[in-house]
Amino acid sequence: MQLQEYREIHQRLLTRISSVLLGQEEVTLHVLAALLSGGHILIEGVPGLGKTLLVRVLSRVLGCEFRRIQFTPDLMPSDVTGGNVWNAKQGTFDFHAGPVFAELLLADEINRAPAKTQSALLEAMQERAVTIDGATRTLPQPFLVLATQNPIESQGTYPLPEAQLDRFLLKVNVSYPTLDVEKELLVACAAGFDAERLQVEGVIDRTTLLEMQAVPKTVEVSPPIIDYIARIVAATRSHRAIEVGASPRASIGLFRVARAAAAADGRGFVVPDDVKGFARAVLRHRIVLHPDSGIEGVTADDVIASILAETSVPGAAA
């Protein structure tokens, strides 16, 4: 697949999703970049902002097999991965695949499950395989996890450990719509729009998605841009407001999505804006702020913005 074809399909995907998920173009752009980079996404926002709707629409426009896991405190690892069940008639154990054996997996309210269950998903996200009773089973390709969590509730939730957060390529924050967008949504509801009975035409299929995932790997990243990415991530390890900085996996993640951003723009090379546009989504869940920063109301996004402002851009005038 050539860059021009990639760009055209990407634009069609963006248009089709945005026609349903009103006012969330930036979220859609970030999610598409992660998916086309082969990475997992953590989506955070208060209830009712369309997080689940976004994933449902994605499954249809991408032509992927879609399954959903509603995470609850009593969810067991076998409810995620599946397991061996005794077949009395045959006298053997038969494997029954769990919902993780899907191409597009929605892990809804992932922070409601205990650590033991979350760890079952961790192997799947990292290795694209699960081990059950000593046997390793490969997951389908593509395998993409989109997890959602509510940022305001604490009762009955289990914070995701840093090791699992680091497996998400991006963390995307879904914000409230503007007044105009909310009015547009109400007009659509008055005209008969029903998210529960949503019918969305597909744009691509699984084969085309796999072909598109290969395109960003052909995008050139020059040495100055590589240096720029490395300096941004390294700055998180010495910043005055950060207690724990980002790992090299963050550098690799920023490298990957910057390539996807360039390809979506029809370019065969990465520019600094590709890096800056995704730095917050790549880094915000990978850094731990000093307690004093939280007391002062400083957020991870504020700190990342200051790092971007303080890091010299390749080719910029001194």
Buried (B, 14 or more C-beta within 10 A) or exposed (E): BEBEBBBEBBEEBBEBBBEBBBBBEBBBBBBBBBBBBBBBBBBBBEEEBBBBBBBBBBBBBBBBEBBBBBBBEEBEBBBBBBBBEEEEEEEEEEEEBBBBBBBBBBBBBBBBBBEEBBBBBBBBBEEBEBEBEEEEBEBBEBBBBBBBBBEEEEEEBBEBEEEBBBBBBBBBBBEEBEEEEEEBBEEBEEEEBEBEEEEBEEBBEBEBBEBBBEBBEEBEBEEEBBEBBBBBBBBBEEBEBBEEBBBEBBBBBBBBBBBBBBBBBBBEEBBBEBBBBBBBBBBBBBBBBBEEBEEEEBEBBBBBBBBBEEBEBBEEEE
